Amino acid sequence: MSAAAGEEEAETLRSLNTKLNASYENWYAQLSPRTRAAWKEYRRLEALDREEGYLCYDDPEHELYQDPEARWDDQVDEAMPLPAPERVAWEAPEEPSKDEGPRCRSIKDDGW
């Protein structure tokens, strides 16, 4: 990789990080004071778990300790039902007549 390509990649990463940080700051600024306090407490506890080397598979109180084959998304009590698909009668599109040739379609075209 050339130096110019490396600089371009680094600049792209800086630009992405700037956008992501701005998005995070915007999200955080819109939280209520109570939710901000809860988020800070969550981050503190998450860091504490990391520092202590917490593993859910070593914790007898964690559901994955009992069943290591379980997945975290299987722990949901009940799946939300999906709405029934709408039944729409399908009609074959009209065949263009041979003498018309190719057509340009627009957004307002009823043929789509």
N, C-alpha and C positions, 0 to 999 in steps of 0.2 A: 504494500500500500504506500502510495506516495505521500509526501508531507502535506501536499495540498488536499488530498483526499482525507487525511487524518484530521486536518484543521476543519474541513467542511463537516465531517462527522461530529467533531467536538462542538462546532457551532450549532448543528442541528440538535444535538442533545441539550445544549444550553437553552436553546429556544423552546424545546419541548418542556424542559424543567420549569422555565419561566411561566409558560402557559399553565402547566399543572399546578404550580404554586399559587398563581393568581386565582385559579378555579377553587383550590382548597381554601384560600383566604376568603373568597366570596361566600363559599358554603358556610364556613365557620362564623363569619360575621352575621349571617342570618339566623344562627341558632339562638334560642332563648338562653338567658343566663343559667337557668336550671340545667338545660341540656349541655351547655358548655362545661359546667361543673361536672356533670356525669361523664362527658367525653374525656376531660382531664383525668378523672379518677380511673376510667377504663384504661387510658394510656399508661398511667402510673402502675396499675396492677399488671398490665401486659409486660411492662419493662421488668417488674419484680419477678414474674414467672420466668422470663428469659434469663435474668441474672441467676435465679435459683436452679435453672436447668429443668424446669417443669416439663414432664411428659405425661400426656393423658393416659398412656398405656401403663404407667406405673402408679396411677392414682386409683385406689379402690372405690372412691366415690364417683369416678367418671364412668359413664355408660360404655365407653370403648374399652375400659379395663376388663369388664365382664365378657365382652364379645369383640375380640380384636378384628373379626371379619366384618363387623358393622361399619357402616359409613355414617359420617356426620349428617348427611342429608336424609338418611333413613330414620333419623331420630324425631322427625316431624310427626306430631300426633296424628294428623289427618291431612291428606292432600286436598288442596282446594279443587273442587270440580270445575272442569272446563265447560264453557257453554256449548250447547249442541251446534254442530255446523249448520249453516243455512243451506237449505236445499234450493238450488236455482236450476231451473230447466236449461239445459245447454242446447243452443241452436247452432247449427253449422253456419259459418259465414257465407254470404252470397258469393258466388263465383263471378269475378269480373268478366264482362263480355270481352271477347277476343279483339274487337275493333277499338276498344278504348285505350289499350296500351297501359303503361305504368301510370300510377296515380301518386300524387303527393298528398299525404294526410296531414291534417292539422289537429290541434287540441279539440276543436269543436266538431270534428268529424264523427258522425254517428256510426261509421263503419268499424270502429274499434271495439 
